[in-house]
Amino acid sequence: MLYINCPHCGMRSQNEFSYGGDASVKRPELNKEVSDQEWDNFVYNRKSLRGKHLELWQHISGCRQWIKVERDTATHEIFRTFKADEEVA
Amino acid sequence: MQKYSIFNLVKNAFSNHENWDLAWKDPAPKEEYDVVIIGGGGHGLATAYYLAKEHNITKVAIIEKGWIGGGNVGRNTTIIRSNYMHDENGLFSEFGMDLWRKMSQDLNYNVMFSPRGIINLAHSDAQMNAYARRGNSMRLNGIDAVLLNREQVKEIIPMADFSDNVRFPIFGGLMQPSAGTARHDAVAWGYARQADSMGVDIIQNCEVIGFDVNAGKIKGIRTSRGNIKAKKVGICVAGSTNILAEKLNMTLPIETHLLQACVSEPVKPVLDKVVTFGAGHFYVSQSDKGEMVMGGDLDGYNSYAQRGNLPTLQHVLTEGIAMMPFLSKLKMLRTWGGIMDMSMDGSPIIDKTHIEGLYLNCGWCYGGFKATPASGWTFAHTIAQDRVHELNAGYSLNRFSTGHLIDEKGLGTKTWIS
């Protein structure tokens, strides 16, 4: 069982959350010319890092907020969690 | 190479089976090869075998970080099928079914292919309609498909829950009678033994740490056991694809996820089909040893851990018990996990890359094992001829940018949703 420290609700079990994928993916700016390659990278291409991975989760059975979680994809250790709009240094 | 036969079995019995030849050698890496295959799993071993057999290319090395057959070919639920709706998947898998039928003779190794049939259960009228459509598509591609009503399903698998008081009643199902199972380890070992006998070097405990690329052309690889020059390199590493891609500065439409499976204690024969639950994601078959072999959803987050987590297992087995209540009486014998190369449309990639002489085989999602022979055969063709075969032409790397996706399940790019 993973335990995720929701920045809004505190430590909760994995059962309350649903996964949302790589949080480092940025949607291209719409007010400028966007190349096919940029769309590809946004929609399909993923680094799928082994090790520290910043990812989105939604506290679906809790506060229903999206959050960011820094987790190790090899050990499943969770290092830090952030609010969705928090900048991650 | 010593042929496996009843006569050799009897002959070796007189010496207490102590004088059998080694099934494959343990060579040190040579300085140079025509083709290097990275990944000694089912697909890599099959690729090397078909390179030697179909294309007469025998200066081949298989580079494996651990031991051969230690990854997903040793961790799957052994299901073999071709019940796909889309032409690309259907024709590719049905070509593979032919190779499966001949495999034991072809490899002189008993892979225990058992075409016992698979039934996908339907739990609503809409699902029956969808299965009728899929069945018709399959038959148009020459794949056997039979639509079963509730009574017919009940006759075949009476142990499923046909009571009135269920959340997901069984309306019927789609059966592919020629689908089945095989002994997964034997597939890896059979391909390894034949490839080795034709001159392929199987190099284990050898990790790839980098690539030598010069002017857009592959020159060789760097490994933990030294540099190896190669005219062509094929990558066949399933869940580790992204790790190697990073060394090549490539970003792929692949995410690595964790998939679990489990077996129960062995019981007497009760289930002679592969059965899948249609209102969720659960599949079960009974092994020759009597264990119920079960699997279902991914754990649902990126992972390289090769070991699972209990919430998913509980979720999957809840579906199993809803489908076949007797499963709740069985004790669990083993659970395990493997890491899947989940592609963004659920279909694989077998293609050339932007680097000359570098080829890619990945994106097998839930269905890598059954694809082993067809994947090896088409990948060998792609490498040997430096062009894709019509069977894997649809499995291109650039289909994501051109929009020619093969999205069998219609799930989109959230690979962890199933």
Chai-1 contact restraints between the chains, C-beta under 6 A:
chainA,res_idxA,chainB,res_idxB,connection_type,confidence,min_distance_angstrom,max_distance_angstrom,comment,restraint_id
A,Q14,B,P311,contact,1.0,0.0,6.0,A-B,restraint_1
A,N15,B,P311,contact,1.0,0.0,6.0,A-B,restraint_2
A,Y19,B,G300,contact,1.0,0.0,6.0,A-B,restraint_3
A,Y19,B,Y301,contact,1.0,0.0,6.0,A-B,restraint_4
A,Y19,B,W416,contact,1.0,0.0,6.0,A-B,restraint_5
A,D36,B,S401,contact,1.0,0.0,6.0,A-B,restraint_6
A,D40,B,S401,contact,1.0,0.0,6.0,A-B,restraint_7
A,V43,B,T413,contact,1.0,0.0,6.0,A-B,restraint_8
A,Y44,B,P253,contact,1.0,0.0,6.0,A-B,restraint_9
A,Y44,B,M344,contact,1.0,0.0,6.0,A-B,restraint_10
A,Y44,B,F400,contact,1.0,0.0,6.0,A-B,restraint_11
A,N45,B,T251,contact,1.0,0.0,6.0,A-B,restraint_12
A,N45,B,P253,contact,1.0,0.0,6.0,A-B,restraint_13
A,R46,B,E255,contact,1.0,0.0,6.0,A-B,restraint_14
A,S48,B,N242,contact,1.0,0.0,6.0,A-B,restraint_15
A,S48,B,E255,contact,1.0,0.0,6.0,A-B,restraint_16
A,S48,B,T256,contact,1.0,0.0,6.0,A-B,restraint_17
A,S48,B,N302,contact,1.0,0.0,6.0,A-B,restraint_18
A,R50,B,I243,contact,1.0,0.0,6.0,A-B,restraint_19
A,R50,B,Y304,contact,1.0,0.0,6.0,A-B,restraint_20
A,H53,B,N302,contact,1.0,0.0,6.0,A-B,restraint_21
A,T73,B,N302,contact,1.0,0.0,6.0,A-B,restraint_22
A,T73,B,S303,contact,1.0,0.0,6.0,A-B,restraint_23
A,T73,B,Y304,contact,1.0,0.0,6.0,A-B,restraint_24
A,A74,B,Y304,contact,1.0,0.0,6.0,A-B,restraint_25
A,H76,B,A305,contact,1.0,0.0,6.0,A-B,restraint_26
